[in-house]
Amino acid sequence: MNSTSIYQTNFPSLKFLKRGKVRDIYDLGEHLLIVATDRLSAFDVVMPQPIPDKGKVLTQISYFWFDAVRDIIPNHIVVSDVDKFPKECAPYKEQLRGRSIVVKKAKPLAVECIVRGYISGSGWNEYKISKSICGIKLPDGLVESSKLPEPIFTPSTKADVGHDENISFDEAAAIIGKEVAEKVKTYTLEIYKRAARIAETKGIIIADTKMEFGFFDNQLILIDELLTPDSSRFWSTTKYKPGTGQESFDKQFVRDYLLSINFNKQPPGPMMPDYVIQKTSELYREALRKLTGKEVE
C-alpha cells in the first residue's frame, strides 16, 4: 500500500463523530473537522482498499471550486490550512495535511442537489424508458452522453445506507419546502454553469455533479465537497464522443471493472487488482492537475 494512503483515521484525543462512505468527521466543539480518507465508494459500496492520494485530491479540488464560486453563495469552510487548525489537532497534523478542513456546523438539507448538463448514468437509463429525467421531459433522439439543450436540476433522496433515489422537483419541495427548493435549484444551476465554463477551458467536461447545501445561522450555505471526481462525472473535451459511455477522470474506471466481474452491488466490495487501484489514483491526480495546475499537496 502506498505510504500516503489513509483508509481510516484514528485520532484518539479528538471526539469522533461519524464515519461516512469516504469522510471521517470529528467534533471540535464549535466546529467540525472533516477528513477525506482514501476510501472509495462505488455503487454505494465502500471498497476494501484505499486509492492512494484520493482524499487529498478531493479536498484540494473542493478548495479550488469553493474559491471560484464564493461570490455566488457562502460555504462552510472555516480553516483549510492545517498549520492554523485548532491546537487539539496538532498531534495529527501530518496525517491531516492536504486532506482535511475545519468547517461550520451546518444543518444539511435532506436532499442532494444534482445538476446534469449531459445525459449519462441513471439519467440515461431513465430517459431510455420515459424520455424524461426526474419528471423533466427531454427531446426525442438523445443518445448516451448527449449534451442537454440546457442543464437540468434533478434532486435525489439522501441515503446513509443503500442507494439514493432520483426524485422530482415537487417531491424535493415536499421534503425541504418550496422556497428552499427554489433557492437551491437556482444556486445549483448557477454554480454548475460557471464551473462548466471554467473546466472546459482546462480540457474537462463536467457532465453532471452533486452538491450539498445546509443552514448555518439561518443562512443557506454550500457544504460537503464541491465538483470533485467523486461527486461529478469529468470527461475529456478532446475524447468526447456522444453515442457511448465516456472515459472519465473519476471512479468510472472502478465501476467499469466491477461491472466486468459482475459485482452484485452489495457489500462487501471485492478486492481490486493493483492496476485498477493505480490507474484510478492517476486519474484523480490528473483531474487535479488539469483543473488547478497543481500536484497533490
N, C-alpha and C positions, 0 to 999 in steps of 0.2 A: 504494500500500500504506500502511496506517495506520502512523504512526511508532512505535506501541507494539508492533508485531509483531516477533517473533524467530522465524525459520524454522529456523535452525541456529546453534548457538553457535560461537564461535571465541575461545578463551581460551589463547593460545599459551604463557603461562608456567605453566599448570596441566597436570597429567598427564591427558590424555584417556583414558578407559577404554572406553566403548562408547556407541553411539547406538541407542536403541530407536525404536519407531514414533513416539513423542511426546517422550520424555525423552532428554536428553544427560547422561551420567554422567562425573564426574571423580574421580580417586583423590587424596585429600588425605593419604594415609599411614594414619593411624589411622581416619579416617572417609571417607565418600563425599560428594561434592556432587552433588545431583540437581537438574537444571534442567528445568522444564516449558516446552517451547517452544510455539509456536502451530501446530505441525503437527497435522493431523487425519488419523486413520486410519479408513477406512470399508471394511467387508468385508475387513479385514486388508490394505488397500492404502493407503499414505500418499499423500494428495492433494498436488498440486504447489504449492498456495497456502496461506498461513497464515490462520488465523481470528483476527483482532485480539483481544488480551487473553485468549485461551483458556487459555494456560498459567498466567496469574495467577489466573484463576477456579478452575482445578483445584487449584492449590496452596492458595488461601485456603479453599476448601470442605473440602479434606482436613484443614487445621488445625482447622477447626470440629468435624469429626467425631472426629478423633483425641482432641481435648479432651473431647468428650461421652462417649466410651466408655473413657477411660483407666483407670477403676476396674475394667473388665471384663478387660482384657489390656494389658500394656505395649506401646509402639510403638517404632519405630526413630528417632524424631526426637531429635537432639542439640541443634541450634540452628535456630530459624526466623527470627530477627531478623538481617537482613543486616548491620546495624551491629555485630553480635557475631560475625560469621563469622571464621575464621582469617585472619591478615593477608595471606596469599598471594592471597586472593580480593578484596582491596581495590581493585585496578585495575579490576575489572569490577562494582563494587558497584551502579551504577545499572542495568546490564543484568540483574543478579541480583535486584534488589529486587522482592519480591512474587511471584516465580515460582520460588524455589529453597529448598532445605533441606539442611542438613548432617545426615547420618544415620549410624547404626551400620552396620558391615559385617556384615550378617546373611547367612546362607546360605539362599536362598529354597527353599521346598518345590517339588517338581517337578509339582505340580498346582495348578490355580486353584480357589478355593472360591466357588462360585456359589450364591446363595440366590434362590428365586423365591417371591414372595407372590401373584403374578398370572401368568396364562398368556399368553405373548407370544413373538414371535421364533421361535428354533429349538425352544423348548419347545412352542409351539403347533403347529408343523409335525410334531413327533414325536407329540404327543397325537392329532392327526387320524388318524395311521396306526395307533398302538398303544394308545391310551387310557392311555399312561404316559409319564413323562419319566425318563430315566436309570435305567430299571428300577423306578421307583416307580409303582405302579398308582394311577390317579386316577379319581374318579367319572365316570360317563357324563354326557353333557348339558352339559359345559362349553362355553362359546363363547370366541371370541378376546377376550382381556383380562379374562376372568372372574377374580374373586378366588378363590384356592385356599382350601379349608377350613382348612388350616394351611400356613405357609411350608415349603418343601421344600429340602433340600440337594442340589444337582446338580453335582458337580465336573466339571472338564474337564481335558484334557491342556493343556500349555503349549507352544505352537509359536512359535519365534523367527521362522520364516518360514511363511507359509500360515495355514491355519485351525486353531484349537483344536477338539478333538472332545469332545462330551459323553461321559462315562463313568459307570458305576455306582459306588456306594459301595465295593463289593468290589474293583472294578478300581483305584480310588484307594488303597484299603488295601494292595493288592499293590504299589503304587509307593512309598508313603511309610510303610507299616507300619500295622497296625490301630490301635494305641494312639494314634499321632499323628493318624490319620484321624478317630478318635472325638473327639479333643480339638478339632480344627479345625471339625468339624461342629458341636459344641456352641457354640464361640465364634462361628462364623459366624451361627448362628441367633439367638443371644442379642444380638449386635450389631445384626443386621437388625431384630429386633423392637423394640429400643429406638429405633433410628434411624427406623423407620417411624412409630412413635408421635409422635416429635418433629416429623418432616416433615409429618405430617398436620395438626398444629396450625398449620402455616405454609402450608397450601394445596397441598402436594405429596404425591402418592402415589409411593412408591418401589416400582415394580413388581418389579424384580429388581436384583441387584447382584453384583459380583465382588470378592472380597477376596483378598489375598495374605498369606501367613504365611512366617516364616523362623525359623531358630535363631540366637541370639546368646548366647555363653557358656552353651550347653546349655539356654537358656530359649527357649520358643516366644514370638515377638512378632509384632505386626502390622506389615507393611511396605508399601512402594509407595504408592499413593494410596488414598483411602477415600471411598466413597459420593459420587463425583463424577458429573457428567453424561457423562463418558467411560466410567466403569465401571458405570453404572446406567441404568435407564430411569426418568425422572422424568415423571410425568403431573400434570395439574391436577386437584385434587379437585372443582372446580366443573364442569369439562368432561368428566369421566369418564363413559363410556357403554359398558358391555360389549357385545360382539357385533361389534366392529370394531376396527381399529387406533386408537391414541390420538395426539392431539397431544402432543409431548414437549418438555421443556426440555433437549434434548440434541442429539446429532448425527443423530437420526432425520430431521430436515429434509434433511440432506445425503444420507442413504441413500435417501430418497424421490425426491430429484432424480436420483440416479444410476440408480435403477430406471426412472424416467420416460424416460431416454435409453438404456435397455437396456445399461448398463455391464456388461461381461463379468466383472467382479470379479477382473480380472488387472492387475498393474502394466503400464504406468504409469497412474496415475489421470488422468482428464481435467481440463482447465481448467474451473473453475466460474464461472458469471456472478456479477457483483458482488452482485446481490440475494441470492443463496444465501449468500455469504460474510457479508454484513452481517446478514442475518436470523439466521444461526447464531450469530454473535457476540453479538447481542442476546439470544438465548435463553439462552446461557451466563451472560451478565451478570444476566439476570432470575432464574435459578436461585440465583445468589449473593445477590442482593438479598432474595429470598423467604426463603432459609434463614437467612442471617446478619444481615439488616437493613443490610448494608454495601455500599458501592460498591467497584469494583476499586481496589486499593491503587495 
